[in-house]
């Protein structure tokens, strides 16, 4: 990026593979649709442009936030630096080893569109992850999961710009350190910028349909012998009923993680609340239902100004119109305090809070 391409204070500038906007609104860049602005917004259409961009002072002297479709973030204030949006598109099949096909997907592709693409070509594995908002590049960061499946199980490698070494790197599945709603990218947000994701998708696998409600929805659809597209359709119907559409009502999906607690606490809570859902987690930990905890505190459907808890699902916070990010976070903090006081469980936000 030379001085000819960008002048300080310019409203819009173009470079090879990127576009820059100064003092940019982010209200249309987050699914909560809360107002926020960034000093600079850079849409990056080619990963090789990152080397040029990070060579300039504006990205060295200001904080940098990488933003996809904004479906896993809550702005409580303006961003005081640079927002990078990875907008590269493309899907390529790279080869088949007899069990799985390797597929490279650029980070800017819409996640649900890619899931539908994979199902239309006869691939399995991602059907349980249908209708999750966001980009493909965001999927490994959060290790997105739903209905008993996590995306990390189907990722072979992640390509990312390593700000530490100043080059593109490839991390295999083990290096990604996937865990429940977690990855190495989440722990090093200022180091890695995901530019593409490699998947290994089979054409045959055992379907995961034991999650609550899935078999019943398949039966309601009249599906006796389900395949991957049928499972996707069943889960899409469940999600549509349970979760508000962010295109119609500002939200970021599930706002809180299902907490993992020590077995002793879980057993104690189950004694006093035998109806409380709980599942064995990793090692001595037990996973509790955050939605049940929140609803038990009476928050489902609660409105605090234009910030509210969804009437469809207690795990979802929504913007009813003019809520600010700080107002939504204030409601979240109120929920966390009450759940902690009543159950001794501290809920953790799933979206990134800025």
C-alpha positions in Angstrom: 0.0 0.0 0.0 1.7 3.2 -1.2 0.9 6.8 -0.4 -0.7 7.0 -3.8 -3.2 4.3 -2.8 -4.1 5.7 0.7 -4.0 9.1 2.2 -4.6 9.7 5.9 -8.2 11.0 6.3 -9.4 9.6 3.0 -12.9 8.2 3.1 -12.3 5.2 0.8 -9.1 3.8 -0.7 -8.4 0.7 -2.9 -5.4 -1.6 -3.0 -4.6 -4.9 -4.7 -6.9 -7.3 -2.9 -8.3 -5.0 -0.3 -10.5 -1.9 0.3 -10.1 0.6 3.1 -12.9 2.8 4.7 -12.1 5.4 7.3 -14.3 6.1 10.3 -16.5 3.1 9.3 -19.8 2.1 10.8 -19.9 -1.5 12.1 -23.6 -1.6 12.8 -24.2 -3.7 9.7 -21.2 -5.8 10.5 -22.5 -7.4 13.6 -25.6 -9.6 14.0 -26.6 -7.9 17.2 -26.9 -4.7 15.0 -25.6 -2.5 17.8 -24.0 0.8 16.8 -20.2 1.0 16.8 -17.5 2.5 14.6 -13.9 1.7 13.7 -11.1 4.1 12.8 -10.4 2.0 9.8 -12.2 -0.9 8.2 -10.3 -3.1 5.7 -12.0 -5.7 3.5 -9.4 -8.2 2.4 -10.2 -10.2 -0.7 -6.8 -11.9 -1.1 -4.8 -13.5 1.6 -1.5 -12.4 0.0 -2.5 -8.8 0.6 -1.9 -9.3 4.3 1.8 -9.1 3.9 1.6 -5.7 2.4 -1.0 -4.4 4.9 0.9 -5.5 8.0 4.0 -3.8 6.6 2.5 -0.4 7.2 2.4 1.7 10.3 -1.4 1.9 10.7 -1.6 -1.8 11.4 1.5 -1.7 13.6 0.4 1.2 15.8 -3.3 0.5 16.3 -5.2 -2.5 17.7 -6.4 -4.9 15.0 -9.7 -6.8 15.2 -10.5 -9.6 12.7 -14.1 -9.7 11.9 -16.1 -12.1 9.8 -19.9 -11.7 9.7 -20.0 -10.4 13.3 -22.1 -13.3 14.5 -20.0 -14.1 17.5 -19.2 -10.6 18.8 -20.7 -7.9 21.0 -19.5 -4.3 20.6 -20.0 -2.4 23.9 -18.1 0.6 22.4 -16.4 1.9 19.3 -13.3 0.0 18.1 -10.3 2.4 18.5 -8.2 0.8 15.8 -8.4 -1.3 12.6 -11.0 -3.9 11.7 -9.9 -6.5 9.2 -12.6 -8.4 7.4 -11.4 -11.4 5.5 -13.6 -11.5 2.4 -11.8 -14.1 0.2 -14.2 -16.5 -1.5 -13.8 -19.9 -3.1 -14.3 -23.7 -2.6 -12.0 -26.3 -4.1 -11.9 -30.1 -3.9 -8.3 -31.2 -3.6 -8.4 -34.9 -3.8 -9.9 -38.2 -2.4 -7.9 -40.7 -0.3 -10.7 -43.3 -0.5 -12.3 -42.4 2.8 -12.5 -38.6 2.7 -12.3 -35.8 0.2 -10.0 -32.9 1.1 -11.7 -29.6 0.5 -10.2 -26.1 0.8 -12.6 -23.3 1.6 -11.6 -19.6 1.7 -12.3 -17.8 5.0 -14.9 -15.4 3.6 -17.4 -18.1 2.5 -20.6 -18.2 4.4 -20.7 -21.2 6.8 -24.3 -22.3 6.1 -23.8 -22.0 2.3 -20.7 -24.3 2.6 -22.7 -26.8 4.6 -25.4 -26.9 2.0 -22.7 -27.1 -0.7 -21.2 -30.2 1.0 -24.5 -31.9 1.4 -25.5 -31.2 -2.3 -22.3 -33.1 -3.4 -23.0 -36.1 -1.2 -20.6 -35.4 1.7 -21.4 -36.1 5.3 -20.3 -34.7 8.6 -21.5 -31.1 8.7 -25.2 -31.8 8.6 -25.6 -31.2 12.3 -24.0 -27.8 11.9 -26.5 -26.4 9.5 -27.9 -22.8 10.0 -25.0 -21.7 12.2 -24.4 -18.0 11.3 -21.0 -16.7 10.4 -18.1 -17.4 8.0 -16.0 -20.5 7.4 -13.0 -18.6 8.7 -14.7 -18.1 12.1 -15.7 -21.8 12.5 -12.3 -23.1 13.8 -11.7 -20.2 16.1 -14.8 -21.1 18.2 -14.7 -24.8 17.2 -18.4 -24.3 16.5 -20.6 -27.2 17.5 -24.3 -28.1 17.7 -26.4 -31.2 18.2 -23.5 -33.4 19.3 -21.0 -32.5 16.6 -18.0 -30.1 16.6 -16.4 -28.8 13.4 -12.9 -29.6 14.6 -13.6 -33.3 13.9 -13.7 -32.5 10.2 -11.0 -30.0 9.9 -7.7 -31.3 8.5 -5.8 -28.0 8.6 -6.2 -24.3 8.9 -4.3 -21.7 6.9 -3.6 -18.5 8.7 -1.5 -15.4 8.6 0.9 -15.5 11.5 1.5 -12.0 12.6 4.4 -13.2 14.7 6.4 -14.7 11.8 4.9 -12.4 9.1 3.9 -15.2 6.8 1.1 -17.7 5.9 1.3 -20.9 8.0 -0.7 -24.2 8.0 -1.7 -25.7 11.3 -2.9 -29.4 11.3 -5.7 -30.6 13.5 -3.5 -31.3 16.5 -1.9 -27.9 16.3 -5.3 -26.3 16.3 -5.9 -27.6 19.8 -9.6 -27.9 19.4 -11.7 -28.2 22.6 -15.2 -27.3 23.6 -15.8 -23.9 22.0 -12.1 -23.4 22.0 -8.9 -23.5 19.9 -5.4 -22.2 19.6 -6.8 -19.3 17.5 -9.1 -18.2 20.4 -6.2 -18.2 22.8 -4.0 -16.2 20.4 -6.4 -13.7 18.8 -3.6 -11.2 18.1 -1.4 -13.7 16.4 -3.4 -15.7 13.8 -5.7 -14.5 11.1 -7.5 -17.4 9.5 -7.5 -17.2 5.7 -8.7 -20.6 4.7 -9.8 -23.9 6.2 -9.1 -27.5 4.9 -11.8 -30.1 5.5 -11.7 -33.9 5.2 -15.3 -34.9 4.5 -16.5 -38.5 4.1 -19.3 -39.7 1.9 -20.4 -42.3 4.5 -20.5 -42.1 8.3 -22.7 -42.9 11.2 -25.3 -40.2 11.6 -25.4 -38.3 14.9 -29.1 -38.2 15.7 -29.3 -39.0 19.4 -29.3 -35.3 20.5 -32.6 -34.4 22.1 -35.4 -33.8 19.6 -33.6 -34.9 16.4 -35.1 -38.4 16.1 -38.5 -37.0 16.9 -38.2 -34.3 14.2 -37.1 -37.0 11.7 -40.2 -39.0 12.6 -42.4 -35.9 12.1 -40.9 -35.5 8.7 -41.8 -39.1 7.9 -38.1 -40.2 7.5 -37.6 -43.8 8.5 -34.1 -44.2 7.0 -32.4 -40.9 7.5 -29.5 -39.6 5.4 -27.3 -36.5 5.9 -29.6 -34.1 4.1 -32.6 -35.4 6.1 -30.7 -34.8 9.3 -29.8 -31.3 8.2 -33.5 -30.6 7.4 -34.6 -31.8 10.8 -32.0 -29.8 12.6 -32.8 -26.7 10.5 -36.5 -27.0 11.5 -35.6 -27.3 15.2 -33.2 -24.3 15.1 -35.8 -22.2 13.2 -38.4 -22.9 15.9 -36.0 -22.4 18.8 -33.8 -19.6 17.8 -34.7 -16.1 16.5 -33.4 -15.3 13.0 -30.6 -12.6 13.3 -31.8 -11.2 10.0 -35.1 -10.2 11.7 -34.0 -9.8 15.3 -30.5 -8.8 16.4 -28.7 -11.6 18.2 -25.6 -13.8 18.2 -27.2 -17.1 18.9 -26.4 -18.8 22.1 -24.9 -16.1 24.4 -23.6 -18.4 27.2 -21.7 -21.6 27.1 -23.1 -24.7 28.8 -21.0 -24.7 31.9 -18.7 -27.5 32.9 -18.7 -28.0 36.6 -17.1 -30.4 39.2 -19.1 -33.6 39.6 -19.6 -32.8 43.3 -21.4 -29.6 42.5 -23.4 -31.2 39.8 -24.5 -34.0 42.1 -25.5 -31.5 44.8 -27.6 -29.5 42.3 -29.3 -32.6 41.0 -30.3 -33.6 44.5 -32.1 -30.3 45.0 -33.2 -30.0 41.3 -33.7 -33.5 40.0 -35.2 -32.2 36.7 -32.0 -30.3 35.9 -30.4 -31.5 32.6 -26.8 -32.7 32.9 -24.4 -34.7 30.8 -21.0 -36.3 31.5 -18.3 -34.0 30.2 -14.5 -34.4 30.1 -12.9 -36.4 33.0 -14.5 -35.4 36.3 -16.5 -32.6 34.8 -20.3 -32.5 34.2 -21.9 -30.3 31.6 -25.0 -28.4 32.7 -27.7 -26.7 30.6 -27.1 -22.9 30.7 -30.6 -22.4 29.2 -32.2 -24.4 32.1 -30.3 -22.4 34.7 -31.3 -19.1 33.1 -34.9 -20.0 32.7 -35.1 -21.3 36.2 -34.1 -17.8 37.4 -37.1 -16.4 35.5 -35.2 -14.6 32.8 -36.8 -16.1 29.7 -38.6 -13.4 27.8 -37.4 -10.7 30.2 -37.0 -7.2 28.7 -34.6 -4.5 30.0 -35.1 -1.6 27.7 -34.5 -2.9 24.1 -32.2 -5.6 25.4 -34.0 -8.8 26.2 -33.9 -12.6 26.7 -35.5 -14.3 23.7 -39.0 -15.7 24.3 -38.0 -18.7 22.1 -34.9 -19.7 24.0 -33.4 -18.5 27.3 -29.9 -18.9 26.0 -30.3 -16.1 23.4 -30.1 -12.4 24.1 -31.7 -10.1 21.6 -31.7 -6.5 20.5 -35.4 -5.5 20.1 -34.5 -2.4 18.2 -32.3 0.3 19.7 -30.3 -1.5 22.4 -26.6 -0.6 22.6 -24.0 -3.2 23.2 -23.4 -2.0 26.7 -27.1 -2.4 27.5 -27.1 -6.0 26.2 -23.9 -6.7 28.3 -25.6 -5.2 31.3 -28.4 -7.7 31.0 -25.9 -10.5 30.5 -24.1 -9.5 33.7 -27.4 -9.4 35.6 -28.2 -13.0 34.4 -24.7 -14.2 35.4 -25.0 -12.7 38.8 -28.4 -14.3 39.5 -27.3 -17.8 38.2 -24.1 -17.6 40.3 -26.1 -16.6 43.4 -28.7 -19.2 43.1 -26.7 -22.2 41.7 -23.1 -21.4 42.4 -22.3 -21.6 38.7 -20.6 -18.7 36.8 -21.8 -18.6 33.2 -19.2 -17.7 30.5 -20.2 -15.6 27.5 -19.9 -17.4 24.2 -19.5 -14.3 21.9 -16.4 -12.2 22.2 -17.2 -9.1 24.3 -15.4 -5.9 23.3 
